[in-house]
Amino acid sequence: MGLLVFVACSTFEAQTPTPTVNDILTKYVAALGGRGAISKLTSRVSKGTLQIVGVEEWGTAESYAKAPNKYCSIITFPGGGEVRRGFDGHTAWLQRPDAGVSDLTGQDLSSMQRSSNFYQSIELDKLYPKLTLKGQETVAAYPAYVLEGDPGDGSLRRMYFDISSGLMIRTDEEMNAQTDNGITRITSQTFLEDYREVEGVKQPFSIRQINGALTVIIHLTEVRVNQPVDDALFAKPAK
């Protein structure tokens, strides 16, 4: 009597392999436009409107960035004066109409140094030597990979990359802050939306920032790259 062998065939659902940190960063750079296109940029000037959720009055927002590591933002409200924040490559500073000019120190300084890196999108692995994949979360209905970056100064940054597009759609920064009750841990959230291509590189034109009970939305109306930017913009004001 012959031996009949029956092979049962099972249908397996195709599983997408879990990417490495490098895979996620590589896809992010490609989604922006590629390392070559990003490296060709030397400056960026962004202008738009700013809204504080729950407040009817709108203001304006400007930012100036220059390679390799200079940055200045200017926020203006009608009748409320200007708030400027800058980094000249060495010193980080904040200028407010009610408090004058002050130096940023500690984690505020190191955070400003990292965010002022003009090529941070292609140097995240250098800015955050300890990068780990923490899993997946959904951001505004988009499944995203979550990378946690430890820069070594006591702060943490979590970056959310859209699994489909590869773009960074949210970033959280956790830092220490001095309060009336001593040092406490605070987390700020930034949502990056409405990506558009500018000279071959995608830029978010809608930036929504949540800091505790305060939500600020910036809608950019203009982004120009490789324009002359005066270094005086980044210098710490005298007062």
CYANA upper distance limits for C-alpha pairs under 8 A (distance plus 0.5 A):
 19 PRO  CA     23 ASP  CA      6.15
 19 PRO  CA     24 ILE  CA      7.09
 20 THR  CA     24 ILE  CA      6.98
 20 THR  CA    133 LEU  CA      8.01
 21 VAL  CA     25 LEU  CA      6.82
 21 VAL  CA    131 LEU  CA      7.66
 21 VAL  CA    132 THR  CA      7.16
 21 VAL  CA    133 LEU  CA      6.71
 21 VAL  CA    147 LEU  CA      7.91
 22 ASN  CA     26 THR  CA      6.43
 23 ASP  CA     27 LYS  CA      6.69
 24 ILE  CA     28 TYR  CA      6.67
 24 ILE  CA    145 TYR  CA      8.43
 24 ILE  CA    161 PHE  CA      8.06
 24 ILE  CA    166 GLY  CA      7.62
 25 LEU  CA     29 VAL  CA      6.79
 25 LEU  CA    124 LEU  CA      8.44
 26 THR  CA     30 ALA  CA      6.77
 27 LYS  CA     31 ALA  CA      6.51
 27 LYS  CA    166 GLY  CA      5.93
 27 LYS  CA    167 LEU  CA      8.44
 28 TYR  CA     32 LEU  CA      6.83
 28 TYR  CA    161 PHE  CA      7.96
 28 TYR  CA    166 GLY  CA      5.28
 28 TYR  CA    167 LEU  CA      5.78
 28 TYR  CA    168 MET  CA      7.51
 29 VAL  CA     33 GLY  CA      7.06
 29 VAL  CA     34 GLY  CA      5.81
 29 VAL  CA     35 ARG  CA      6.75
 29 VAL  CA    121 SER  CA      7.29
 29 VAL  CA    122 ILE  CA      6.92
 30 ALA  CA     34 GLY  CA      4.81
 30 ALA  CA     35 ARG  CA      7.60
 31 ALA  CA    165 SER  CA      7.16
 31 ALA  CA    166 GLY  CA      6.33
 31 ALA  CA    167 LEU  CA      6.53
 31 ALA  CA    202 LYS  CA      8.30
 32 LEU  CA     38 ILE  CA      8.49
 32 LEU  CA    167 LEU  CA      7.50
 32 LEU  CA    201 VAL  CA      5.90
 32 LEU  CA    202 LYS  CA      5.39
 32 LEU  CA    203 GLN  CA      8.13
 33 GLY  CA     37 ALA  CA      6.58
 33 GLY  CA     38 ILE  CA      7.47
 33 GLY  CA    200 GLY  CA      6.43
 33 GLY  CA    201 VAL  CA      5.29
 33 GLY  CA    202 LYS  CA      6.96
 34 GLY  CA     38 ILE  CA      6.84
 34 GLY  CA    201 VAL  CA      8.18
 35 ARG  CA     39 SER  CA      6.51
 35 ARG  CA    122 ILE  CA      7.30
 36 GLY  CA     40 LYS  CA      6.99
 37 ALA  CA     41 LEU  CA      7.63
 37 ALA  CA    200 GLY  CA      6.69
 37 ALA  CA    201 VAL  CA      6.94
 38 ILE  CA    119 TYR  CA      7.94
 38 ILE  CA    201 VAL  CA      6.89
 39 SER  CA    119 TYR  CA      7.89
 41 LEU  CA    225 VAL  CA      7.15
 41 LEU  CA    226 ASN  CA      6.38
 42 THR  CA     66 LYS  CA      6.46
 42 THR  CA     67 ALA  CA      5.65
 42 THR  CA     68 PRO  CA      8.20
 42 THR  CA    118 PHE  CA      8.34
 42 THR  CA    225 VAL  CA      7.78
 42 THR  CA    226 ASN  CA      5.85
 43 SER  CA     64 TYR  CA      8.09
 43 SER  CA     65 ALA  CA      6.00
 43 SER  CA     66 LYS  CA      4.81
 43 SER  CA     67 ALA  CA      6.58
 43 SER  CA    118 PHE  CA      8.40
 43 SER  CA    225 VAL  CA      5.85
 43 SER  CA    226 ASN  CA      5.25
 43 SER  CA    227 GLN  CA      6.65
 43 SER  CA    228 PRO  CA      7.99
 43 SER  CA    229 VAL  CA      7.80
 44 ARG  CA     63 SER  CA      8.50
 44 ARG  CA     64 TYR  CA      6.45
 44 ARG  CA     65 ALA  CA      5.66
 44 ARG  CA     66 LYS  CA      7.05
 44 ARG  CA    223 VAL  CA      7.43
 44 ARG  CA    224 ARG  CA      6.17
 44 ARG  CA    225 VAL  CA      4.82
 44 ARG  CA    226 ASN  CA      6.84
 44 ARG  CA    227 GLN  CA      7.51
 45 VAL  CA     62 GLU  CA      7.98
 45 VAL  CA     63 SER  CA      6.40
 45 VAL  CA     64 TYR  CA      5.28
 45 VAL  CA     65 ALA  CA      7.04
 45 VAL  CA    222 GLU  CA      8.45
 45 VAL  CA    223 VAL  CA      6.16
 45 VAL  CA    224 ARG  CA      5.67
 45 VAL  CA    225 VAL  CA      6.78
 45 VAL  CA    227 GLN  CA      8.06
 46 SER  CA     62 GLU  CA      6.08
 46 SER  CA     63 SER  CA      5.72
 46 SER  CA     64 TYR  CA      7.10
 46 SER  CA    220 LEU  CA      7.28
 46 SER  CA    221 THR  CA      8.37
 46 SER  CA    222 GLU  CA      6.19
 46 SER  CA    223 VAL  CA      4.92
 46 SER  CA    224 ARG  CA      7.01
 47 LYS  CA     60 THR  CA      8.06
 47 LYS  CA     61 ALA  CA      6.29
 47 LYS  CA     62 GLU  CA      4.94
 47 LYS  CA     63 SER  CA      7.13
 47 LYS  CA    220 LEU  CA      6.10
 47 LYS  CA    221 THR  CA      6.53
 47 LYS  CA    222 GLU  CA      5.75
 47 LYS  CA    223 VAL  CA      7.05
 48 GLY  CA     60 THR  CA      6.33
 48 GLY  CA     61 ALA  CA      5.82
 48 GLY  CA     62 GLU  CA      7.01
 48 GLY  CA    218 ILE  CA      7.26
 48 GLY  CA    219 HIS  CA      6.01
 48 GLY  CA    220 LEU  CA      4.50
 48 GLY  CA    221 THR  CA      5.31
 48 GLY  CA    222 GLU  CA      7.03
 49 THR  CA     58 TRP  CA      7.41
 49 THR  CA     59 GLY  CA      6.29
 49 THR  CA     60 THR  CA      4.84
 49 THR  CA     61 ALA  CA      6.07
 49 THR  CA    218 ILE  CA      6.22
 49 THR  CA    219 HIS  CA      5.86
 49 THR  CA    220 LEU  CA      6.91
 49 THR  CA    221 THR  CA      8.04
 50 LEU  CA     58 TRP  CA      6.30
 50 LEU  CA     59 GLY  CA      5.44
 50 LEU  CA     60 THR  CA      5.66
 50 LEU  CA     61 ALA  CA      6.28
 50 LEU  CA     75 ILE  CA      8.38
 50 LEU  CA    216 VAL  CA      7.47
 50 LEU  CA    217 ILE  CA      6.26
 50 LEU  CA    218 ILE  CA      5.05
 50 LEU  CA    219 HIS  CA      7.01
 51 GLN  CA     55 VAL  CA      7.87
 51 GLN  CA     56 GLU  CA      8.41
 51 GLN  CA     57 GLU  CA      7.72
 51 GLN  CA     58 TRP  CA      5.51
 51 GLN  CA     59 GLY  CA      6.91
 51 GLN  CA    216 VAL  CA      6.17
 51 GLN  CA    217 ILE  CA      5.71
 51 GLN  CA    218 ILE  CA      6.99
 52 ILE  CA     56 GLU  CA      8.34
 52 ILE  CA     57 GLU  CA      8.38
 52 ILE  CA     58 TRP  CA      7.82
 52 ILE  CA    214 LEU  CA      7.87
 52 ILE  CA    215 THR  CA      6.45
 52 ILE  CA    216 VAL  CA      5.08
 52 ILE  CA    217 ILE  CA      7.00
 53 VAL  CA    214 LEU  CA      7.91
 53 VAL  CA    215 THR  CA      6.06
 53 VAL  CA    216 VAL  CA      6.60
 53 VAL  CA    217 ILE  CA      7.90
 57 GLU  CA     77 PHE  CA      8.39
 58 TRP  CA     77 PHE  CA      7.36
 58 TRP  CA     78 PRO  CA      8.49
 59 GLY  CA     75 ILE  CA      7.72
 59 GLY  CA     76 THR  CA      6.01
 59 GLY  CA     77 PHE  CA      4.91
 59 GLY  CA     78 PRO  CA      7.06
 60 THR  CA     75 ILE  CA      6.36
 60 THR  CA     76 THR  CA      5.78
 60 THR  CA     77 PHE  CA      7.16
 61 ALA  CA     73 SER  CA      7.85
 61 ALA  CA     74 ILE  CA      6.34
 61 ALA  CA     75 ILE  CA      5.18
 61 ALA  CA     76 THR  CA      7.07
 61 ALA  CA    218 ILE  CA      7.61
 62 GLU  CA     73 SER  CA      6.13
 62 GLU  CA     74 ILE  CA      5.62
 62 GLU  CA     75 ILE  CA      7.02
 63 SER  CA     71 TYR  CA      7.83
 63 SER  CA     72 CYS  CA      6.11
 63 SER  CA     73 SER  CA      4.69
 63 SER  CA     74 ILE  CA      6.73
 64 TYR  CA     71 TYR  CA      6.10
 64 TYR  CA     72 CYS  CA      5.70
 64 TYR  CA     73 SER  CA      6.87
 64 TYR  CA    229 VAL  CA      8.00
 65 ALA  CA     69 ASN  CA      8.12
 65 ALA  CA     70 LYS  CA      6.17
 65 ALA  CA     71 TYR  CA      4.96
 65 ALA  CA     72 CYS  CA      7.11
 65 ALA  CA    116 SER  CA      7.82
 65 ALA  CA    118 PHE  CA      7.23
 66 LYS  CA     70 LYS  CA      5.61
 66 LYS  CA     71 TYR  CA      6.95
 66 LYS  CA    118 PHE  CA      6.94
 66 LYS  CA    229 VAL  CA      7.70
 67 ALA  CA    117 ASN  CA      7.87
 67 ALA  CA    118 PHE  CA      5.68
 67 ALA  CA    119 TYR  CA      8.04
 68 PRO  CA    117 ASN  CA      6.63
 68 PRO  CA    118 PHE  CA      5.91
 68 PRO  CA    119 TYR  CA      7.68
 69 ASN  CA     87 PHE  CA      8.21
 69 ASN  CA     88 ASP  CA      7.88
 69 ASN  CA     89 GLY  CA      5.92
 69 ASN  CA    113 GLN  CA      7.93
 69 ASN  CA    116 SER  CA      5.51
 69 ASN  CA    117 ASN  CA      4.93
 69 ASN  CA    118 PHE  CA      5.98
 70 LYS  CA     86 GLY  CA      8.19
 70 LYS  CA     87 PHE  CA      6.01
 70 LYS  CA     88 ASP  CA      5.54
 70 LYS  CA     89 GLY  CA      5.86
 70 LYS  CA    116 SER  CA      6.20
 70 LYS  CA    117 ASN  CA      7.73
 70 LYS  CA    118 PHE  CA      7.93
 70 LYS  CA    234 PHE  CA      6.98
 71 TYR  CA     86 GLY  CA      5.94
 71 TYR  CA     87 PHE  CA      5.74
 71 TYR  CA     88 ASP  CA      7.27
 71 TYR  CA    116 SER  CA      5.90
 71 TYR  CA    234 PHE  CA      6.67
 72 CYS  CA     84 ARG  CA      7.49
 72 CYS  CA     85 ARG  CA      6.08
 72 CYS  CA     86 GLY  CA      4.61
 72 CYS  CA     87 PHE  CA      6.93
 72 CYS  CA    233 LEU  CA      7.23
 72 CYS  CA    234 PHE  CA      6.19
 73 SER  CA     84 ARG  CA      6.12
 73 SER  CA     85 ARG  CA      5.83
 73 SER  CA     86 GLY  CA      6.91
 74 ILE  CA     82 GLU  CA      7.11
 74 ILE  CA     83 VAL  CA      6.29
 74 ILE  CA     84 ARG  CA      5.13
 74 ILE  CA     85 ARG  CA      7.29
 75 ILE  CA     82 GLU  CA      6.11
 75 ILE  CA     83 VAL  CA      5.69
 75 ILE  CA     84 ARG  CA      7.00
 76 THR  CA     80 GLY  CA      7.51
 76 THR  CA     81 GLY  CA      6.35
 76 THR  CA     82 GLU  CA      5.07
 76 THR  CA     83 VAL  CA      7.04
 77 PHE  CA     81 GLY  CA      6.52
 77 PHE  CA     82 GLU  CA      7.40
 81 GLY  CA     97 PRO  CA      6.63
 82 GLU  CA     96 ARG  CA      7.19
 82 GLU  CA     97 PRO  CA      7.00
 83 VAL  CA     94 LEU  CA      8.04
 83 VAL  CA     95 GLN  CA      6.22
 83 VAL  CA     96 ARG  CA      5.36
 83 VAL  CA     97 PRO  CA      7.34
 84 ARG  CA     94 LEU  CA      6.36
 84 ARG  CA     95 GLN  CA      5.54
 84 ARG  CA     96 ARG  CA      7.22
 85 ARG  CA     92 ALA  CA      8.12
 85 ARG  CA     93 TRP  CA      6.31
 85 ARG  CA     94 LEU  CA      5.03
 85 ARG  CA     95 GLN  CA      6.80
 86 GLY  CA     92 ALA  CA      6.15
 86 GLY  CA     93 TRP  CA      5.92
 86 GLY  CA     94 LEU  CA      7.10
 86 GLY  CA    234 PHE  CA      6.11
 86 GLY  CA    235 ALA  CA      8.00
 86 GLY  CA    236 LYS  CA      7.81
 87 PHE  CA     91 THR  CA      6.09
 87 PHE  CA     92 ALA  CA      4.82
 87 PHE  CA     93 TRP  CA      6.97
 87 PHE  CA    112 MET  CA      7.52
 87 PHE  CA    113 GLN  CA      7.73
 87 PHE  CA    116 SER  CA      7.42
 87 PHE  CA    234 PHE  CA      6.32
 87 PHE  CA    235 ALA  CA      7.87
 87 PHE  CA    236 LYS  CA      8.37
 88 ASP  CA     92 ALA  CA      7.32
 88 ASP  CA    231 ASP  CA      8.43
 88 ASP  CA    234 PHE  CA      5.34
 88 ASP  CA    235 ALA  CA      6.09
 88 ASP  CA    236 LYS  CA      7.99
 89 GLY  CA    113 GLN  CA      8.12
 91 THR  CA    103 ASP  CA      7.84
 91 THR  CA    104 LEU  CA      8.30
 91 THR  CA    236 LYS  CA      8.02
 92 ALA  CA    103 ASP  CA      6.45
 92 ALA  CA    104 LEU  CA      5.80
 92 ALA  CA    105 THR  CA      8.26
 92 ALA  CA    109 LEU  CA      6.52
 92 ALA  CA    112 MET  CA      7.24
 92 ALA  CA    113 GLN  CA      8.14
 92 ALA  CA    236 LYS  CA      8.23
 93 TRP  CA    101 VAL  CA      7.41
 93 TRP  CA    102 SER  CA      6.17
 93 TRP  CA    103 ASP  CA      4.92
 93 TRP  CA    104 LEU  CA      5.75
 93 TRP  CA    236 LYS  CA      6.77
 94 LEU  CA    101 VAL  CA      6.13
 94 LEU  CA    102 SER  CA      5.89
 94 LEU  CA    103 ASP  CA      6.89
 94 LEU  CA    104 LEU  CA      7.40
 95 GLN  CA     99 ALA  CA      7.79
 95 GLN  CA    100 GLY  CA      5.89
 95 GLN  CA    101 VAL  CA      4.80
 95 GLN  CA    102 SER  CA      7.00
 95 GLN  CA    237 PRO  CA      8.26
 96 ARG  CA    100 GLY  CA      5.72
 96 ARG  CA    101 VAL  CA      7.07
100 GLY  CA    239 LYS  CA      6.45
101 VAL  CA    237 PRO  CA      7.47
101 VAL  CA    238 ALA  CA      8.20
101 VAL  CA    239 LYS  CA      6.02
104 LEU  CA    108 ASP  CA      6.20
104 LEU  CA    109 LEU  CA      5.54
105 THR  CA    109 LEU  CA      5.12
105 THR  CA    110 SER  CA      8.13
106 GLY  CA    110 SER  CA      7.01
107 GLN  CA    111 SER  CA      6.34
107 GLN  CA    153 ASP  CA      7.02
107 GLN  CA    154 GLY  CA      8.02
107 GLN  CA    155 SER  CA      7.38
107 GLN  CA    175 MET  CA      7.44
107 GLN  CA    176 ASN  CA      7.95
108 ASP  CA    112 MET  CA      6.67
109 LEU  CA    113 GLN  CA      6.70
110 SER  CA    114 ARG  CA      6.83
110 SER  CA    153 ASP  CA      8.06
111 SER  CA    115 SER  CA      6.68
112 MET  CA    116 SER  CA      6.39
113 GLN  CA    117 ASN  CA      7.11
114 ARG  CA    120 GLN  CA      7.81
114 ARG  CA    127 LEU  CA      7.12
115 SER  CA    120 GLN  CA      7.66
116 SER  CA    120 GLN  CA      8.46
119 TYR  CA    123 GLU  CA      6.80
120 GLN  CA    124 LEU  CA      6.14
120 GLN  CA    127 LEU  CA      8.01
123 GLU  CA    127 LEU  CA      6.80
124 LEU  CA    128 TYR  CA      6.40
125 ASP  CA    129 PRO  CA      6.23
125 ASP  CA    130 LYS  CA      8.35
125 ASP  CA    131 LEU  CA      7.53
127 LEU  CA    151 PRO  CA      6.92
128 TYR  CA    149 GLY  CA      5.71
128 TYR  CA    150 ASP  CA      6.07
128 TYR  CA    151 PRO  CA      5.10
128 TYR  CA    152 GLY  CA      8.41
129 PRO  CA    149 GLY  CA      7.98
129 PRO  CA    150 ASP  CA      7.40
129 PRO  CA    151 PRO  CA      6.85
130 LYS  CA    149 GLY  CA      6.23
130 LYS  CA    150 ASP  CA      5.67
130 LYS  CA    151 PRO  CA      7.33
131 LEU  CA    147 LEU  CA      6.96
131 LEU  CA    148 GLU  CA      6.09
131 LEU  CA    149 GLY  CA      5.05
131 LEU  CA    150 ASP  CA      7.02
132 THR  CA    147 LEU  CA      6.02
132 THR  CA    148 GLU  CA      5.84
132 THR  CA    149 GLY  CA      7.21
133 LEU  CA    145 TYR  CA      7.83
133 LEU  CA    146 VAL  CA      6.42
133 LEU  CA    147 LEU  CA      5.12
133 LEU  CA    148 GLU  CA      6.96
134 LYS  CA    145 TYR  CA      8.14
134 LYS  CA    146 VAL  CA      5.94
134 LYS  CA    147 LEU  CA      6.33
134 LYS  CA    148 GLU  CA      7.10
135 GLY  CA    145 TYR  CA      6.42
135 GLY  CA    146 VAL  CA      6.14
135 GLY  CA    147 LEU  CA      8.27
136 GLN  CA    143 PRO  CA      7.27
136 GLN  CA    144 ALA  CA      5.96
136 GLN  CA    145 TYR  CA      5.09
136 GLN  CA    146 VAL  CA      6.19
137 GLU  CA    143 PRO  CA      6.36
137 GLU  CA    144 ALA  CA      5.91
137 GLU  CA    145 TYR  CA      7.08
137 GLU  CA    146 VAL  CA      7.39
137 GLU  CA    160 TYR  CA      8.45
138 THR  CA    142 TYR  CA      5.77
138 THR  CA    143 PRO  CA      4.90
138 THR  CA    144 ALA  CA      6.27
139 VAL  CA    143 PRO  CA      6.86
139 VAL  CA    144 ALA  CA      7.18
139 VAL  CA    160 TYR  CA      8.38
139 VAL  CA    169 ILE  CA      8.07
139 VAL  CA    170 ARG  CA      8.03
142 TYR  CA    162 ASP  CA      6.82
142 TYR  CA    163 ILE  CA      8.20
143 PRO  CA    162 ASP  CA      6.56
143 PRO  CA    163 ILE  CA      6.41
143 PRO  CA    164 SER  CA      8.38
144 ALA  CA    160 TYR  CA      6.11
144 ALA  CA    161 PHE  CA      5.48
144 ALA  CA    162 ASP  CA      4.86
144 ALA  CA    163 ILE  CA      5.48
145 TYR  CA    160 TYR  CA      6.09
145 TYR  CA    161 PHE  CA      5.69
145 TYR  CA    162 ASP  CA      7.14
145 TYR  CA    163 ILE  CA      6.74
146 VAL  CA    158 ARG  CA      7.00
146 VAL  CA    159 MET  CA      6.10
146 VAL  CA    160 TYR  CA      5.15
146 VAL  CA    161 PHE  CA      7.05
147 LEU  CA    158 ARG  CA      6.08
147 LEU  CA    159 MET  CA      5.64
147 LEU  CA    160 TYR  CA      7.02
148 GLU  CA    156 LEU  CA      7.49
148 GLU  CA    157 ARG  CA      6.16
148 GLU  CA    158 ARG  CA      4.89
148 GLU  CA    159 MET  CA      6.88
149 GLY  CA    156 LEU  CA      6.37
149 GLY  CA    157 ARG  CA      5.53
149 GLY  CA    158 ARG  CA      6.68
149 GLY  CA    159 MET  CA      8.36
150 ASP  CA    154 GLY  CA      8.14
150 ASP  CA    155 SER  CA      7.26
150 ASP  CA    156 LEU  CA      5.65
150 ASP  CA    157 ARG  CA      7.18
151 PRO  CA    155 SER  CA      7.46
151 PRO  CA    156 LEU  CA      7.49
154 GLY  CA    175 MET  CA      7.77
154 GLY  CA    176 ASN  CA      8.48
155 SER  CA    173 GLU  CA      7.78
155 SER  CA    174 GLU  CA      6.07
155 SER  CA    175 MET  CA      5.29
155 SER  CA    176 ASN  CA      7.73
156 LEU  CA    173 GLU  CA      6.34
156 LEU  CA    174 GLU  CA      5.60
156 LEU  CA    175 MET  CA      7.34
157 ARG  CA    171 THR  CA      7.54
157 ARG  CA    172 ASP  CA      6.07
157 ARG  CA    173 GLU  CA      4.98
157 ARG  CA    174 GLU  CA      6.73
158 ARG  CA    171 THR  CA      6.12
158 ARG  CA    172 ASP  CA      5.57
158 ARG  CA    173 GLU  CA      7.00
159 MET  CA    168 MET  CA      7.30
159 MET  CA    169 ILE  CA      8.49
159 MET  CA    170 ARG  CA      6.58
159 MET  CA    171 THR  CA      4.97
159 MET  CA    172 ASP  CA      7.04
160 TYR  CA    168 MET  CA      6.09
160 TYR  CA    169 ILE  CA      6.37
160 TYR  CA    170 ARG  CA      5.60
160 TYR  CA    171 THR  CA      6.56
161 PHE  CA    166 GLY  CA      6.09
161 PHE  CA    167 LEU  CA      5.87
161 PHE  CA    168 MET  CA      4.79
161 PHE  CA    169 ILE  CA      6.39
161 PHE  CA    170 ARG  CA      7.85
162 ASP  CA    166 GLY  CA      5.51
162 ASP  CA    167 LEU  CA      5.97
162 ASP  CA    168 MET  CA      6.76
162 ASP  CA    169 ILE  CA      6.87
168 MET  CA    192 LEU  CA      7.52
169 ILE  CA    191 PHE  CA      6.25
169 ILE  CA    192 LEU  CA      5.22
169 ILE  CA    193 GLU  CA      6.88
170 ARG  CA    189 GLN  CA      7.70
170 ARG  CA    190 THR  CA      6.02
170 ARG  CA    191 PHE  CA      4.82
170 ARG  CA    192 LEU  CA      6.14
171 THR  CA    189 GLN  CA      6.49
171 THR  CA    190 THR  CA      5.77
171 THR  CA    191 PHE  CA      7.09
172 ASP  CA    187 THR  CA      7.09
172 ASP  CA    188 SER  CA      6.08
172 ASP  CA    189 GLN  CA      4.93
172 ASP  CA    190 THR  CA      6.69
173 GLU  CA    187 THR  CA      6.02
173 GLU  CA    188 SER  CA      5.92
173 GLU  CA    189 GLN  CA      7.18
174 GLU  CA    185 ARG  CA      7.35
174 GLU  CA    186 ILE  CA      6.18
174 GLU  CA    187 THR  CA      4.82
174 GLU  CA    188 SER  CA      7.13
175 MET  CA    185 ARG  CA      6.23
175 MET  CA    186 ILE  CA      6.08
175 MET  CA    187 THR  CA      6.95
176 ASN  CA    183 ILE  CA      6.82
176 ASN  CA    184 THR  CA      6.17
176 ASN  CA    185 ARG  CA      5.19
176 ASN  CA    186 ILE  CA      6.73
177 ALA  CA    183 ILE  CA      6.01
177 ALA  CA    184 THR  CA      5.87
177 ALA  CA    185 ARG  CA      6.62
177 ALA  CA    186 ILE  CA      7.08
178 GLN  CA    182 GLY  CA      6.16
178 GLN  CA    183 ILE  CA      5.14
178 GLN  CA    184 THR  CA      6.91
179 THR  CA    183 ILE  CA      6.50
179 THR  CA    184 THR  CA      7.26
187 THR  CA    211 ASN  CA      7.49
187 THR  CA    212 GLY  CA      8.21
188 SER  CA    209 GLN  CA      7.68
188 SER  CA    210 ILE  CA      6.27
188 SER  CA    211 ASN  CA      5.32
188 SER  CA    212 GLY  CA      7.76
189 GLN  CA    209 GLN  CA      6.12
189 GLN  CA    210 ILE  CA      5.56
189 GLN  CA    211 ASN  CA      7.15
190 THR  CA    207 ILE  CA      7.24
190 THR  CA    208 ARG  CA      6.05
190 THR  CA    209 GLN  CA      4.89
190 THR  CA    210 ILE  CA      6.89
191 PHE  CA    207 ILE  CA      6.23
191 PHE  CA    208 ARG  CA      5.52
191 PHE  CA    209 GLN  CA      6.91
192 LEU  CA    204 PRO  CA      6.19
192 LEU  CA    205 PHE  CA      8.30
192 LEU  CA    206 SER  CA      6.66
192 LEU  CA    207 ILE  CA      5.53
192 LEU  CA    208 ARG  CA      7.28
193 GLU  CA    204 PRO  CA      5.90
193 GLU  CA    205 PHE  CA      7.00
193 GLU  CA    206 SER  CA      5.51
193 GLU  CA    207 ILE  CA      6.82
194 ASP  CA    204 PRO  CA      5.94
194 ASP  CA    205 PHE  CA      5.82
194 ASP  CA    206 SER  CA      6.11
195 TYR  CA    202 LYS  CA      6.29
195 TYR  CA    203 GLN  CA      5.65
195 TYR  CA    204 PRO  CA      4.63
195 TYR  CA    205 PHE  CA      6.38
195 TYR  CA    206 SER  CA      8.26
196 ARG  CA    202 LYS  CA      5.59
196 ARG  CA    203 GLN  CA      5.93
196 ARG  CA    204 PRO  CA      6.89
196 ARG  CA    205 PHE  CA      7.37
197 GLU  CA    201 VAL  CA      5.71
197 GLU  CA    202 LYS  CA      4.59
197 GLU  CA    203 GLN  CA      6.68
198 VAL  CA    202 LYS  CA      6.46
198 VAL  CA    203 GLN  CA      7.29
198 VAL  CA    223 VAL  CA      7.77
198 VAL  CA    224 ARG  CA      7.96
198 VAL  CA    225 VAL  CA      8.16
199 GLU  CA    225 VAL  CA      7.93
205 PHE  CA    218 ILE  CA      8.42
205 PHE  CA    219 HIS  CA      6.43
205 PHE  CA    220 LEU  CA      5.41
205 PHE  CA    221 THR  CA      7.94
206 SER  CA    217 ILE  CA      7.71
206 SER  CA    218 ILE  CA      6.26
206 SER  CA    219 HIS  CA      5.27
206 SER  CA    220 LEU  CA      6.78
207 ILE  CA    217 ILE  CA      6.31
207 ILE  CA    218 ILE  CA      5.62
207 ILE  CA    219 HIS  CA      7.17
208 ARG  CA    215 THR  CA      7.62
208 ARG  CA    216 VAL  CA      6.29
208 ARG  CA    217 ILE  CA      4.89
208 ARG  CA    218 ILE  CA      6.80
209 GLN  CA    215 THR  CA      6.16
209 GLN  CA    216 VAL  CA      5.68
209 GLN  CA    217 ILE  CA      6.82
210 ILE  CA    214 LEU  CA      6.33
210 ILE  CA    215 THR  CA      4.97
210 ILE  CA    216 VAL  CA      7.01
211 ASN  CA    215 THR  CA      6.86
229 VAL  CA    233 LEU  CA      8.35
231 ASP  CA    235 ALA  CA      7.40
